[in-house]
Amino acid sequence: MQLLKRLTQTPGISGREERIRALIKDELAKLTDQVWVDALGNVIAHKKGKEGGKKVMISGHMDEIGFIVSQVDEKGFLRLSPVGGHDPRNMVAQRVYVQGRKDLRGVLMPAIKPVHLLTPDEAKAPLKVSDFYVDLGLTSEEAQKLVRPGDPVTLDRDFIEFGANVSAKAMDDRAGVWVMIEALRLVQEHQVDIYAVASVQEEVGLRGATAGAYGIRPDIGVALDVTLAVDGPGSSKQHQVTALGEGAAIKIMDSASISNYKLVDFVRSLAEENQVKYQMEILPRGGTDAGAIERVQAGCPVITLSVPTRYVHSNVETINKEDLGNTALLLAKFLEQAHTGDFAL
């Protein structure tokens, strides 16, 4: 789990992925024949297959949700603009890292009265993302020297292992990147040309995968991402997209793509033949890089392999270690056998 810890602890909001990009580039270089960075910032690694073989693009996004500084006010507090989707309920009383002229730690709080002073009507008002600010513990003059508008801000939370699970911020989608790297370690003989893409700017509109797919022009696309594990208190079986501990999730559909049904059947058969624990997934809202890959050029068949995750888009995103390993193993088996499949409709 040391690599996953390093991946989740390294900051990289959409559009400011430079630190996480350097880490991923180094890891992929150990496992592939060629690695480069495209104009948008995607890391693309090529692992050669048989000459003339199909091109398989696997894509997990490296960016995480966060904020950029929009203003340093007269008291030294930072105002923010969100990058990616945030639930204000998950933002109260959190710690953050501000990547300014140097790294700074701060406290994220809403600009509201303390609970002791709220009127009943004020207490009922819902929080908005725009209510929040960062307290750096600095004067305005000190803050102005160290922070500028546009500087990135990420959540600050340690990686922990507990029971069968691990938890950290940015599992979305550093878990998917881990699956990609681990699958490349596991894969043995393969005939397909493998293009492993750590994509940028997924959280703001699947932008990196779009550019990456235009450059690669794959024959098959596999997105790697997290998905909702709606299996805790307050949820019902009806709304349970996936559950922790039930294996890798083979996506049927989300709001950005419908997986190629032949790919779904092929991957499901591989899981059963190789005794890889799996579950099927339909996600009512949300999407993955597959939604971008399938529309590029003349299009290509796509599927998503997902890691079930509790508390998505919070700083305590939680996954099961066996689910993570099963997802990587299933991807490796697919890469070894993809040349045998016919996914044309």
C-alpha positions in Angstrom: 0.0 0.0 0.0 3.0 2.3 0.0 2.5 3.3 -3.6 -1.1 4.1 -3.0 -0.2 6.2 0.0 2.3 8.2 -2.0 -0.3 8.7 -4.8 -3.0 9.9 -2.5 -0.8 12.2 -0.5 0.7 14.0 -3.5 -1.3 17.0 -4.4 -2.7 17.6 -7.9 -6.0 19.4 -8.6 -7.3 19.6 -12.2 -5.0 21.8 -14.2 -2.2 21.7 -11.6 -1.2 18.1 -11.7 2.6 18.7 -12.0 3.6 17.0 -8.7 1.5 13.9 -9.1 2.4 13.7 -12.8 6.1 13.5 -12.0 5.5 10.6 -9.5 3.3 8.7 -12.0 5.7 9.2 -14.9 8.5 7.7 -12.9 6.4 4.7 -11.9 5.2 4.0 -15.5 8.7 4.3 -16.9 9.8 1.3 -14.9 7.1 -0.9 -16.5 6.8 0.2 -20.2 8.8 0.8 -23.3 8.2 4.6 -23.7 6.7 7.4 -21.7 5.8 10.9 -22.7 3.7 13.9 -21.6 1.3 15.4 -24.2 0.4 19.0 -24.6 -2.5 18.9 -22.1 -0.4 17.2 -19.4 -1.5 13.5 -19.7 1.2 10.9 -19.0 1.1 8.3 -21.7 3.1 5.1 -21.5 3.4 2.6 -24.3 4.0 -1.1 -23.7 4.6 -2.8 -27.0 2.6 -5.8 -28.1 2.6 -7.8 -31.3 3.3 -5.8 -34.4 0.0 -4.8 -36.0 -1.9 -5.7 -32.8 -5.0 -3.8 -31.5 -4.4 -0.6 -29.5 -5.9 -0.7 -26.0 -6.0 2.6 -24.1 -6.4 2.2 -20.4 -7.0 5.5 -18.6 -7.2 6.5 -15.0 -7.3 10.2 -14.1 -4.6 11.7 -11.9 -6.4 14.9 -10.9 -8.3 15.4 -7.6 -11.0 17.8 -6.5 -9.9 20.9 -4.7 -9.9 24.6 -5.0 -7.9 27.5 -6.4 -7.3 30.8 -4.5 -9.5 33.5 -5.9 -8.6 36.3 -3.4 -6.5 37.1 -0.4 -8.6 39.5 1.6 -7.7 42.4 3.8 -7.3 40.2 6.9 -5.2 37.5 5.2 -8.1 35.0 4.7 -8.2 33.1 1.4 -11.4 33.0 -0.7 -11.7 30.1 -3.0 -13.1 28.9 -6.3 -14.0 25.1 -6.5 -12.3 22.8 -8.9 -14.5 19.7 -9.3 -17.6 18.8 -7.4 -17.8 19.5 -3.7 -20.5 18.7 -1.1 -20.4 21.6 1.5 -21.4 19.2 4.2 -18.0 17.5 3.8 -16.1 20.7 3.9 -16.7 22.0 7.4 -13.8 22.1 9.8 -11.2 20.6 7.5 -7.5 21.1 7.1 -6.0 22.0 3.7 -2.7 22.5 2.0 -2.1 25.7 0.0 0.5 25.3 -2.7 1.8 28.9 -2.7 5.3 30.3 -2.9 5.8 27.5 -0.3 3.5 24.9 1.0 1.2 26.2 3.7 -1.2 24.5 6.0 -4.6 26.1 6.8 -8.0 25.5 8.2 -11.1 25.4 5.9 -14.3 26.9 7.5 -17.5 28.5 6.4 -18.0 32.3 6.9 -20.9 31.9 9.3 -21.4 32.7 13.0 -20.4 30.1 15.6 -23.2 27.7 16.5 -23.6 29.5 19.9 -24.7 32.7 18.1 -26.9 31.4 15.3 -30.6 32.2 15.3 -32.9 29.3 14.6 -33.5 30.6 11.0 -29.8 31.0 10.4 -29.1 27.5 11.7 -31.5 26.1 9.0 -29.8 27.8 6.1 -27.9 25.3 3.9 -24.2 25.9 3.4 -22.8 26.8 0.0 -19.3 26.2 -1.4 -18.9 29.9 -1.8 -19.3 30.4 2.0 -15.9 28.8 2.7 -12.5 30.4 3.3 -9.1 29.3 4.4 -7.4 30.6 7.6 -3.6 30.4 7.3 -2.9 32.0 10.6 -1.1 34.8 8.8 -1.5 38.6 8.6 -2.7 40.0 5.3 0.8 41.2 4.5 2.3 37.8 5.1 -0.4 36.0 3.2 0.0 38.4 0.2 3.7 37.5 0.0 3.2 33.8 0.0 -0.2 33.2 -1.9 -1.5 34.5 -5.2 -4.8 34.1 -7.0 -4.6 30.8 -8.9 -2.6 28.9 -6.3 -4.0 25.4 -5.8 -5.6 24.2 -2.5 -6.0 20.5 -1.6 -7.5 18.7 1.3 -5.1 17.6 4.1 -5.8 14.1 5.4 -3.4 11.2 6.2 -3.6 7.8 4.5 -4.6 5.1 7.0 -5.2 1.3 7.0 -8.0 0.0 9.2 -9.4 -3.4 9.1 -9.8 -4.7 5.6 -9.9 -1.1 4.2 -7.7 1.9 3.5 -8.8 5.6 3.6 -7.4 8.8 2.3 -8.3 11.9 0.2 -8.0 11.6 -3.6 -8.7 7.8 -3.8 -10.7 9.3 -6.7 -8.9 8.5 -8.8 -5.4 7.6 -7.5 -6.9 4.2 -6.8 -7.5 3.9 -10.5 -4.0 5.0 -11.3 -2.7 2.4 -8.8 -4.8 -0.3 -10.6 -3.2 0.7 -13.9 0.4 0.5 -12.5 -0.2 -2.7 -10.7 -1.9 -4.4 -13.7 1.2 -3.4 -15.8 3.3 -5.2 -13.1 1.1 -8.3 -13.3 0.5 -8.6 -17.0 2.5 -11.3 -18.7 2.4 -12.2 -22.4 0.1 -9.9 -24.4 -0.4 -9.2 -28.1 -2.2 -5.9 -27.9 -0.4 -2.6 -27.9 -1.0 -1.1 -24.4 -1.3 2.6 -24.0 -1.5 3.5 -20.3 -2.8 7.0 -19.7 -2.8 8.9 -16.5 -5.2 11.6 -17.6 -5.6 15.2 -16.4 -8.7 17.4 -15.8 -11.2 14.6 -15.6 -13.0 16.2 -12.6 -13.8 19.3 -14.8 -15.1 17.5 -17.9 -13.1 14.4 -19.1 -10.7 16.8 -20.9 -7.4 14.9 -20.6 -8.9 11.6 -21.8 -10.3 13.3 -24.9 -7.0 14.7 -25.9 -5.2 11.5 -25.1 -7.6 9.4 -27.2 -7.3 11.7 -30.1 -3.5 11.1 -30.1 -3.7 7.4 -29.6 -6.8 6.5 -31.7 -7.4 3.3 -29.7 -9.3 0.2 -30.9 -10.5 -0.5 -27.3 -10.8 1.9 -24.3 -10.8 0.9 -20.7 -11.4 3.5 -18.1 -10.3 3.0 -14.5 -12.1 4.9 -11.8 -13.8 4.6 -8.4 -17.5 4.2 -8.1 -20.1 4.6 -5.3 -20.2 2.0 -2.6 -23.6 2.8 -1.1 -23.5 0.1 1.5 -23.5 1.9 4.9 -26.1 3.3 7.3 -28.6 5.6 5.7 -28.8 3.7 2.4 -31.0 1.0 1.0 -30.3 -2.1 -1.0 -32.2 -0.5 -3.9 -29.7 2.4 -4.1 -26.6 0.2 -3.5 -24.4 0.8 -6.6 -21.7 -1.4 -5.3 -20.5 -2.8 -1.9 -17.0 -2.9 -0.4 -15.5 -6.4 -0.3 -17.6 -7.7 -3.2 -14.9 -7.4 -5.8 -14.0 -5.4 -8.8 -16.9 -3.5 -10.4 -17.6 -4.1 -14.1 -19.6 -1.1 -15.3 -22.6 -1.5 -17.4 -23.6 2.1 -17.6 -23.2 5.6 -16.1 -24.4 9.0 -17.3 -21.4 9.5 -19.6 -21.1 6.1 -21.3 -22.8 2.8 -21.9 -20.2 0.0 -21.9 -19.9 -2.1 -25.0 -22.0 -5.2 -24.2 -19.5 -7.6 -25.8 -16.7 -6.1 -23.7 -18.9 -6.5 -20.6 -19.6 -10.2 -21.4 -15.9 -10.8 -22.2 -14.6 -9.2 -19.0 -17.2 -11.0 -16.9 -16.2 -14.3 -18.4 -12.5 -13.6 -17.7 -13.4 -12.9 -14.1 -15.2 -16.2 -13.7 -12.6 -18.2 -15.5 -9.8 -16.8 -13.3 -11.8 -16.8 -10.1 -11.5 -13.0 -9.7 -14.2 -11.7 -7.4 -16.4 -9.1 -9.2 -19.8 -7.3 -9.1 -21.8 -5.5 -11.7 -22.3 -1.7 -11.6 -24.8 0.8 -12.9 -24.1 4.3 -11.8 -27.1 6.7 -12.1 -25.0 9.9 -12.0 -21.4 10.5 -12.8 -19.0 9.4 -15.5 -15.5 8.3 -16.3 -12.9 8.7 -19.0 -14.7 6.1 -21.0 -17.3 8.8 -21.9 -14.5 10.7 -23.7 -12.6 7.8 -25.3 -15.7 6.3 -27.0 -16.5 9.5 -28.9 -13.1 10.3 -30.4 -12.6 10.1 -34.1 -14.9 7.3 -35.5 -15.4 6.0 -32.0 -14.3 2.8 -30.2 -15.8 0.2 -27.8 -15.2 1.1 -24.2 -15.7 -0.3 -20.7 -15.0 0.9 -17.2 -13.5 -1.1 -14.3 -14.3 0.5 -11.0 -13.0 0.3 -7.5 -15.9 0.4 -5.1 -15.5 3.4 -2.7 -17.3 4.8 0.3 -17.6 8.5 1.0 -16.6 9.7 -2.6 -15.6 13.3 -2.9 -14.6 13.6 0.7 -11.3 13.5 2.4 -11.9 10.1 3.9 -12.6 8.1 0.7 -12.5 4.4 1.7 -11.8 1.3 -0.3 -11.3 -2.4 0.4 -7.8 -3.8 -0.2 -9.0 -7.0 -1.8 -11.3 -5.1 -4.2 -8.3 -3.0 -5.3 -6.2 -6.1 -6.0 -9.0 -7.9 -7.8 -9.5 -4.9 -10.1 -5.8 -4.8 -11.0 -5.8 -8.6 -11.6 -8.9 -8.5 -13.8 -7.4 -5.7 -15.9 -4.1 -7.7 -16.3 -6.1 -10.8 -17.4 -8.0 -8.6 -19.9 -4.8 -7.1 -21.4 -3.4 -10.7 -21.9 -6.5 -11.9 -23.6 -8.0 -8.8 -25.4 -6.6 -9.8 -28.8 -8.9 -12.8 -28.8 -12.1 -10.7 -28.4 -14.4 -9.4 -31.2 -16.1 -6.3 -29.9 -17.5 -5.0 -33.1 -21.3 -4.3 -33.0 
